[in-house]
Amino acid sequence: MEHEKFHMLMMDALDGELAAGGKTELESHLRACPACRQEWHAMLAIDTLFRQAPMLSPAAGFTQRTVALLPSRRARLWAISIIYVLLLLSGILPILLVIWAANTVIPVISQPAFIESVQQVWAQAVRLVGVVSGALFKGLGELIVQQPAIVGWLLVLAGMVFVWNGVYRQLLSQPTAVSIRGNN
C-alpha cells in the first residue's frame, strides 16, 4: 500500500503537479527503496522518449487517394440493382416450395390421427414447460430468500447498464471535434 502512494507521487512529479513537501517525501523514499528508484528511472526514460518523439501527421494527399479508392456511384448502383434482381428471383423459390408443400404435406396433416397426436404432444409440452418453469421460479425464490445481496448486485448492474447506455447515446449524439474543425 505504501508503494502505491509513492507511485502516485511519481505520476504527479512527471506531470509537474507535485508540491514541495511531496517532492522531498518522494526523494527520501527513492533513496531508501531500490525498487521504486528503478521504477522512477524507467518512468523518466519513457517520459523523455515520449517528449522527444515527433508528432506524426498523415501524408499529403492521403484523403484524396483514399476517396479515389472507394467504389464509384455507378458501381454501387449496379451492385444494388443486381442484389434487387436476385432477391426478386429468389422470391419464386418460396412460392414453388409452398405449392409443393400444399400438394404433399397437407393431405398427411389433415388426417384425424395426426391432429390428435399433435394435440397430445402440445399438451405434454405445455405440462413440461409448466413443471420446469415452476421449478425455476421456486429455485429463484429460494435463492432470493437465502442470498438477498445477489438481487441487490443484479439491480446495481442493471442500473449501471442503463446509465452507461445513456452516456453512450449522449456521446453519439454530440458532434465530434473532427466534424467541427471540418466546417470551419
PyRosetta script that sets phi, psi and omega in degrees:
from pyrosetta import init, pose_from_sequence

init()
pose = pose_from_sequence("MEHEKFHMLMMDALDGELAAGGKTELESHLRACPACRQEWHAMLAIDTLFRQAPMLSPAAGFTQRTVALLPSRRARLWAISIIYVLLLLSGILPILLVIWAANTVIPVISQPAFIESVQQVWAQAVRLVGVVSGALFKGLGELIVQQPAIVGWLLVLAGMVFVWNGVYRQLLSQPTAVSIRGNN")
pose.set_psi(1, -39.2)
pose.set_omega(1, -178.0)
pose.set_phi(2, -62.2)
pose.set_psi(2, -37.7)
pose.set_omega(2, -177.1)
pose.set_phi(3, -70.6)
pose.set_psi(3, -28.9)
pose.set_omega(3, 177.2)
pose.set_phi(4, -63.3)
pose.set_psi(4, -38.3)
pose.set_omega(4, 178.4)
pose.set_phi(5, -61.5)
pose.set_psi(5, -43.8)
pose.set_omega(5, -178.7)
pose.set_phi(6, -73.1)
pose.set_psi(6, -29.3)
pose.set_omega(6, 174.9)
pose.set_phi(7, -63.4)
pose.set_psi(7, -42.5)
pose.set_omega(7, 177.9)
pose.set_phi(8, -64.8)
pose.set_psi(8, -38.5)
pose.set_omega(8, 176.6)
pose.set_phi(9, -63.1)
pose.set_psi(9, -38.0)
pose.set_omega(9, 177.9)
pose.set_phi(10, -63.4)
pose.set_psi(10, -42.7)
pose.set_omega(10, 179.8)
pose.set_phi(11, -62.9)
pose.set_psi(11, -42.5)
pose.set_omega(11, 178.1)
pose.set_phi(12, -63.7)
pose.set_psi(12, -38.2)
pose.set_omega(12, 179.5)
pose.set_phi(13, -65.1)
pose.set_psi(13, -39.9)
pose.set_omega(13, 178.4)
pose.set_phi(14, -64.9)
pose.set_psi(14, -34.0)
pose.set_omega(14, 179.8)
pose.set_phi(15, -82.5)
pose.set_psi(15, -6.4)
pose.set_omega(15, -179.1)
pose.set_phi(16, 76.2)
pose.set_psi(16, 23.9)
pose.set_omega(16, -177.1)
pose.set_phi(17, -112.5)
pose.set_psi(17, 15.1)
pose.set_omega(17, -176.5)
pose.set_phi(18, -88.2)
pose.set_psi(18, 129.5)
pose.set_omega(18, 178.7)
pose.set_phi(19, -73.1)
pose.set_psi(19, 167.2)
pose.set_omega(19, -177.0)
pose.set_phi(20, -63.0)
pose.set_psi(20, -40.6)
pose.set_omega(20, 179.3)
pose.set_phi(21, -64.3)
pose.set_psi(21, -40.4)
pose.set_omega(21, 178.2)
pose.set_phi(22, -67.5)
pose.set_psi(22, -33.7)
pose.set_omega(22, -180.0)
pose.set_phi(23, -65.7)
pose.set_psi(23, -44.1)
pose.set_omega(23, 179.2)
pose.set_phi(24, -67.8)
pose.set_psi(24, -38.1)
pose.set_omega(24, 177.9)
pose.set_phi(25, -63.0)
pose.set_psi(25, -42.8)
pose.set_omega(25, 179.5)
pose.set_phi(26, -65.8)
pose.set_psi(26, -44.0)
pose.set_omega(26, -179.4)
pose.set_phi(27, -62.3)
pose.set_psi(27, -40.4)
pose.set_omega(27, 179.7)
pose.set_phi(28, -68.2)
pose.set_psi(28, -36.4)
pose.set_omega(28, 178.7)
pose.set_phi(29, -69.0)
pose.set_psi(29, -39.2)
pose.set_omega(29, -179.8)
pose.set_phi(30, -66.0)
pose.set_psi(30, -31.2)
pose.set_omega(30, 176.0)
pose.set_phi(31, -69.2)
pose.set_psi(31, -31.9)
pose.set_omega(31, -175.4)
pose.set_phi(32, -90.9)
pose.set_psi(32, -24.3)
pose.set_omega(32, -172.8)
pose.set_phi(33, -116.1)
pose.set_psi(33, 108.1)
pose.set_omega(33, -178.8)
pose.set_phi(34, -67.1)
pose.set_psi(34, -33.8)
pose.set_omega(34, -179.1)
pose.set_phi(35, -65.1)
pose.set_psi(35, -45.3)
pose.set_omega(35, 179.0)
pose.set_phi(36, -67.7)
pose.set_psi(36, -35.6)
pose.set_omega(36, 178.6)
pose.set_phi(37, -63.8)
pose.set_psi(37, -42.4)
pose.set_omega(37, 178.1)
pose.set_phi(38, -64.1)
pose.set_psi(38, -41.5)
pose.set_omega(38, 177.7)
pose.set_phi(39, -64.2)
pose.set_psi(39, -40.4)
pose.set_omega(39, 179.8)
pose.set_phi(40, -62.0)
pose.set_psi(40, -42.9)
pose.set_omega(40, 179.0)
pose.set_phi(41, -65.5)
pose.set_psi(41, -38.5)
pose.set_omega(41, 177.4)
pose.set_phi(42, -64.6)
pose.set_psi(42, -42.0)
pose.set_omega(42, 179.4)
pose.set_phi(43, -64.1)
pose.set_psi(43, -40.3)
pose.set_omega(43, 177.8)
pose.set_phi(44, -63.5)
pose.set_psi(44, -40.1)
pose.set_omega(44, -179.5)
pose.set_phi(45, -65.4)
pose.set_psi(45, -43.4)
pose.set_omega(45, 179.4)
pose.set_phi(46, -65.4)
pose.set_psi(46, -42.0)
pose.set_omega(46, 179.3)
pose.set_phi(47, -61.8)
pose.set_psi(47, -40.7)
pose.set_omega(47, 178.7)
pose.set_phi(48, -63.9)
pose.set_psi(48, -42.4)
pose.set_omega(48, 178.8)
pose.set_phi(49, -61.9)
pose.set_psi(49, -43.2)
pose.set_omega(49, -179.9)
pose.set_phi(50, -65.7)
pose.set_psi(50, -38.9)
pose.set_omega(50, -178.6)
pose.set_phi(51, -71.1)
pose.set_psi(51, -29.0)
pose.set_omega(51, -179.0)
pose.set_phi(52, -86.9)
pose.set_psi(52, -16.0)
pose.set_omega(52, -177.6)
pose.set_phi(53, -68.7)
pose.set_psi(53, 135.6)
pose.set_omega(53, 179.9)
pose.set_phi(54, -73.9)
pose.set_psi(54, 151.1)
pose.set_omega(54, 176.1)
pose.set_phi(55, -76.1)
pose.set_psi(55, 131.5)
pose.set_omega(55, -179.3)
pose.set_phi(56, -96.6)
pose.set_psi(56, 144.7)
pose.set_omega(56, 175.7)
pose.set_phi(57, -134.2)
pose.set_psi(57, 156.5)
pose.set_omega(57, -179.5)
pose.set_phi(58, -64.4)
pose.set_psi(58, 154.5)
pose.set_omega(58, -179.7)
pose.set_phi(59, -65.2)
pose.set_psi(59, 155.7)
pose.set_omega(59, 179.6)
pose.set_phi(60, -63.8)
pose.set_psi(60, 134.3)
pose.set_omega(60, 178.6)
pose.set_phi(61, 80.8)
pose.set_psi(61, 8.1)
pose.set_omega(61, -178.4)
pose.set_phi(62, -60.0)
pose.set_psi(62, -45.0)
pose.set_omega(62, -177.8)
pose.set_phi(63, -64.1)
pose.set_psi(63, -44.8)
pose.set_omega(63, -178.7)
pose.set_phi(64, -63.7)
pose.set_psi(64, -42.2)
pose.set_omega(64, 179.3)
pose.set_phi(65, -65.4)
pose.set_psi(65, -38.6)
pose.set_omega(65, -179.9)
pose.set_phi(66, -67.2)
pose.set_psi(66, -44.2)
pose.set_omega(66, 179.0)
pose.set_phi(67, -64.1)
pose.set_psi(67, -36.5)
pose.set_omega(67, 179.8)
pose.set_phi(68, -64.9)
pose.set_psi(68, -28.5)
pose.set_omega(68, 180.0)
pose.set_phi(69, -78.6)
pose.set_psi(69, -15.4)
pose.set_omega(69, 179.4)
pose.set_phi(70, -70.2)
pose.set_psi(70, 149.7)
pose.set_omega(70, -179.5)
pose.set_phi(71, -64.4)
pose.set_psi(71, 148.0)
pose.set_omega(71, -178.6)
pose.set_phi(72, -76.2)
pose.set_psi(72, 168.2)
pose.set_omega(72, -179.7)
pose.set_phi(73, -64.1)
pose.set_psi(73, -38.7)
pose.set_omega(73, -179.8)
pose.set_phi(74, -63.4)
pose.set_psi(74, -43.0)
pose.set_omega(74, 179.1)
pose.set_phi(75, -64.4)
pose.set_psi(75, -39.7)
pose.set_omega(75, 178.0)
pose.set_phi(76, -64.0)
pose.set_psi(76, -41.3)
pose.set_omega(76, 179.2)
pose.set_phi(77, -63.4)
pose.set_psi(77, -41.2)
pose.set_omega(77, 177.3)
pose.set_phi(78, -63.6)
pose.set_psi(78, -44.0)
pose.set_omega(78, -179.4)
pose.set_phi(79, -63.6)
pose.set_psi(79, -43.2)
pose.set_omega(79, 179.2)
pose.set_phi(80, -65.5)
pose.set_psi(80, -40.0)
pose.set_omega(80, 178.5)
pose.set_phi(81, -63.0)
pose.set_psi(81, -43.2)
pose.set_omega(81, 178.7)
pose.set_phi(82, -62.8)
pose.set_psi(82, -41.9)
pose.set_omega(82, 179.1)
pose.set_phi(83, -62.8)
pose.set_psi(83, -43.4)
pose.set_omega(83, 179.3)
pose.set_phi(84, -63.4)
pose.set_psi(84, -41.1)
pose.set_omega(84, 178.5)
pose.set_phi(85, -63.5)
pose.set_psi(85, -42.7)
pose.set_omega(85, 178.4)
pose.set_phi(86, -63.4)
pose.set_psi(86, -40.3)
pose.set_omega(86, 177.6)
pose.set_phi(87, -65.2)
pose.set_psi(87, -38.3)
pose.set_omega(87, 178.3)
pose.set_phi(88, -64.0)
pose.set_psi(88, -45.8)
pose.set_omega(88, 179.4)
pose.set_phi(89, -68.6)
pose.set_psi(89, -33.5)
pose.set_omega(89, 179.8)
pose.set_phi(90, -70.6)
pose.set_psi(90, -15.4)
pose.set_omega(90, 175.7)
pose.set_phi(91, -68.9)
pose.set_psi(91, -20.1)
pose.set_omega(91, 178.3)
pose.set_phi(92, -70.2)
pose.set_psi(92, -38.3)
pose.set_omega(92, -178.4)
pose.set_phi(93, -60.4)
pose.set_psi(93, -48.0)
pose.set_omega(93, 177.2)
pose.set_phi(94, -60.7)
pose.set_psi(94, -35.5)
pose.set_omega(94, 178.5)
pose.set_phi(95, -64.1)
pose.set_psi(95, -44.6)
pose.set_omega(95, 177.5)
pose.set_phi(96, -63.6)
pose.set_psi(96, -36.7)
pose.set_omega(96, 178.5)
pose.set_phi(97, -65.7)
pose.set_psi(97, -40.5)
pose.set_omega(97, 178.0)
pose.set_phi(98, -65.1)
pose.set_psi(98, -41.5)
pose.set_omega(98, 178.2)
pose.set_phi(99, -62.6)
pose.set_psi(99, -44.4)
pose.set_omega(99, 177.8)
pose.set_phi(100, -61.5)
pose.set_psi(100, -44.2)
pose.set_omega(100, -179.7)
pose.set_phi(101, -63.6)
pose.set_psi(101, -38.3)
pose.set_omega(101, 179.9)
pose.set_phi(102, -64.0)
pose.set_psi(102, -35.2)
pose.set_omega(102, -178.4)
pose.set_phi(103, -81.3)
pose.set_psi(103, -29.0)
pose.set_omega(103, -174.7)
pose.set_phi(104, -106.9)
pose.set_psi(104, -37.5)
pose.set_omega(104, -172.5)
pose.set_phi(105, -90.4)
pose.set_psi(105, -36.8)
pose.set_omega(105, -175.1)
pose.set_phi(106, -61.3)
pose.set_psi(106, -40.8)
pose.set_omega(106, 177.3)
pose.set_phi(107, -61.4)
pose.set_psi(107, -33.9)
pose.set_omega(107, 178.7)
pose.set_phi(108, -72.1)
pose.set_psi(108, -41.5)
pose.set_omega(108, -177.1)
pose.set_phi(109, -69.3)
pose.set_psi(109, -30.3)
pose.set_omega(109, -175.3)
pose.set_phi(110, -79.0)
pose.set_psi(110, -3.2)
pose.set_omega(110, 178.4)
pose.set_phi(111, -72.8)
pose.set_psi(111, 139.7)
pose.set_omega(111, -177.5)
pose.set_phi(112, -60.5)
pose.set_psi(112, -35.7)
pose.set_omega(112, -178.8)
pose.set_phi(113, -65.2)
pose.set_psi(113, -38.6)
pose.set_omega(113, 178.8)
pose.set_phi(114, -65.7)
pose.set_psi(114, -42.7)
pose.set_omega(114, -179.5)
pose.set_phi(115, -63.7)
pose.set_psi(115, -41.2)
pose.set_omega(115, 178.6)
pose.set_phi(116, -65.0)
pose.set_psi(116, -40.6)
pose.set_omega(116, 179.8)
pose.set_phi(117, -66.9)
pose.set_psi(117, -36.7)
pose.set_omega(117, 177.3)
pose.set_phi(118, -65.4)
pose.set_psi(118, -41.0)
pose.set_omega(118, 178.3)
pose.set_phi(119, -62.9)
pose.set_psi(119, -40.3)
pose.set_omega(119, 178.4)
pose.set_phi(120, -65.4)
pose.set_psi(120, -41.2)
pose.set_omega(120, 179.4)
pose.set_phi(121, -64.0)
pose.set_psi(121, -41.9)
pose.set_omega(121, 178.5)
pose.set_phi(122, -63.6)
pose.set_psi(122, -41.4)
pose.set_omega(122, 179.5)
pose.set_phi(123, -64.0)
pose.set_psi(123, -42.0)
pose.set_omega(123, 178.1)
pose.set_phi(124, -66.3)
pose.set_psi(124, -38.9)
pose.set_omega(124, 179.2)
pose.set_phi(125, -65.2)
pose.set_psi(125, -40.8)
pose.set_omega(125, 178.8)
pose.set_phi(126, -64.3)
pose.set_psi(126, -42.4)
pose.set_omega(126, 177.4)
pose.set_phi(127, -62.8)
pose.set_psi(127, -42.1)
pose.set_omega(127, 179.9)
pose.set_phi(128, -63.5)
pose.set_psi(128, -43.9)
pose.set_omega(128, 178.1)
pose.set_phi(129, -62.6)
pose.set_psi(129, -39.6)
pose.set_omega(129, 178.2)
pose.set_phi(130, -63.1)
pose.set_psi(130, -44.4)
pose.set_omega(130, 179.9)
pose.set_phi(131, -65.6)
pose.set_psi(131, -45.3)
pose.set_omega(131, -178.2)
pose.set_phi(132, -65.5)
pose.set_psi(132, -46.1)
pose.set_omega(132, -179.5)
pose.set_phi(133, -66.5)
pose.set_psi(133, -35.6)
pose.set_omega(133, 175.6)
pose.set_phi(134, -61.7)
pose.set_psi(134, -43.9)
pose.set_omega(134, 178.8)
pose.set_phi(135, -65.0)
pose.set_psi(135, -40.6)
pose.set_omega(135, 178.9)
pose.set_phi(136, -63.7)
pose.set_psi(136, -44.6)
pose.set_omega(136, 180.0)
pose.set_phi(137, -66.2)
pose.set_psi(137, -37.2)
pose.set_omega(137, 178.0)
pose.set_phi(138, -64.5)
pose.set_psi(138, -45.8)
pose.set_omega(138, 178.4)
pose.set_phi(139, -63.6)
pose.set_psi(139, -40.4)
pose.set_omega(139, 178.0)
pose.set_phi(140, -64.0)
pose.set_psi(140, -40.6)
pose.set_omega(140, 177.5)
pose.set_phi(141, -62.7)
pose.set_psi(141, -42.6)
pose.set_omega(141, 177.7)
pose.set_phi(142, -65.0)
pose.set_psi(142, -38.9)
pose.set_omega(142, 178.2)
pose.set_phi(143, -63.5)
pose.set_psi(143, -42.0)
pose.set_omega(143, -180.0)
pose.set_phi(144, -65.0)
pose.set_psi(144, -39.5)
pose.set_omega(144, 179.8)
pose.set_phi(145, -68.9)
pose.set_psi(145, -40.5)
pose.set_omega(145, -176.0)
pose.set_phi(146, -81.2)
pose.set_psi(146, -32.0)
pose.set_omega(146, -176.0)
pose.set_phi(147, -130.8)
pose.set_psi(147, 72.7)
pose.set_omega(147, -178.0)
pose.set_phi(148, -66.5)
pose.set_psi(148, -21.2)
pose.set_omega(148, 180.0)
pose.set_phi(149, -65.4)
pose.set_psi(149, -30.4)
pose.set_omega(149, 179.5)
pose.set_phi(150, -62.8)
pose.set_psi(150, -42.0)
pose.set_omega(150, 178.9)
pose.set_phi(151, -62.8)
pose.set_psi(151, -42.1)
pose.set_omega(151, 178.4)
pose.set_phi(152, -60.6)
pose.set_psi(152, -45.0)
pose.set_omega(152, 179.4)
pose.set_phi(153, -64.6)
pose.set_psi(153, -39.4)
pose.set_omega(153, 178.1)
pose.set_phi(154, -62.6)
pose.set_psi(154, -39.6)
pose.set_omega(154, 177.8)
pose.set_phi(155, -66.4)
pose.set_psi(155, -39.8)
pose.set_omega(155, 177.6)
pose.set_phi(156, -63.4)
pose.set_psi(156, -44.6)
pose.set_omega(156, 179.5)
pose.set_phi(157, -63.2)
pose.set_psi(157, -41.9)
pose.set_omega(157, 177.8)
pose.set_phi(158, -62.7)
pose.set_psi(158, -41.0)
pose.set_omega(158, 177.2)
pose.set_phi(159, -62.1)
pose.set_psi(159, -40.4)
pose.set_omega(159, 178.6)
pose.set_phi(160, -64.2)
pose.set_psi(160, -39.0)
pose.set_omega(160, 178.8)
pose.set_phi(161, -62.5)
pose.set_psi(161, -44.6)
pose.set_omega(161, -179.7)
pose.set_phi(162, -65.9)
pose.set_psi(162, -40.0)
pose.set_omega(162, 179.8)
pose.set_phi(163, -64.7)
pose.set_psi(163, -48.0)
pose.set_omega(163, -178.0)
pose.set_phi(164, -69.3)
pose.set_psi(164, -28.8)
pose.set_omega(164, 174.1)
pose.set_phi(165, -62.8)
pose.set_psi(165, -42.4)
pose.set_omega(165, 177.6)
pose.set_phi(166, -64.9)
pose.set_psi(166, -41.0)
pose.set_omega(166, 178.3)
pose.set_phi(167, -62.8)
pose.set_psi(167, -44.0)
pose.set_omega(167, -179.6)
pose.set_phi(168, -61.9)
pose.set_psi(168, -43.3)
pose.set_omega(168, 178.9)
pose.set_phi(169, -65.0)
pose.set_psi(169, -37.3)
pose.set_omega(169, 177.6)
pose.set_phi(170, -64.3)
pose.set_psi(170, -41.2)
pose.set_omega(170, 179.2)
pose.set_phi(171, -64.9)
pose.set_psi(171, -37.4)
pose.set_omega(171, 179.3)
pose.set_phi(172, -69.8)
pose.set_psi(172, -31.0)
pose.set_omega(172, -176.6)
pose.set_phi(173, -82.5)
pose.set_psi(173, -14.3)
pose.set_omega(173, 179.6)
pose.set_phi(174, -85.0)
pose.set_psi(174, 141.3)
pose.set_omega(174, 177.5)
pose.set_phi(175, -69.0)
pose.set_psi(175, 146.7)
pose.set_omega(175, -179.4)
pose.set_phi(176, -84.9)
pose.set_psi(176, 163.0)
pose.set_omega(176, -179.6)
pose.set_phi(177, -65.6)
pose.set_psi(177, -31.7)
pose.set_omega(177, -178.7)
pose.set_phi(178, -66.5)
pose.set_psi(178, -43.9)
pose.set_omega(178, -178.8)
pose.set_phi(179, -69.7)
pose.set_psi(179, -31.3)
pose.set_omega(179, 177.8)
pose.set_phi(180, -68.6)
pose.set_psi(180, -43.5)
pose.set_omega(180, 178.8)
pose.set_phi(181, -65.1)
pose.set_psi(181, -33.4)
pose.set_omega(181, -179.0)
pose.set_phi(182, -69.5)
pose.set_psi(182, -25.6)
pose.set_omega(182, -178.5)
pose.set_phi(183, -80.1)
pose.set_psi(183, -19.9)
pose.set_omega(183, -176.6)
pose.set_phi(184, -80.3)
pose.dump_pdb("model.pdb")
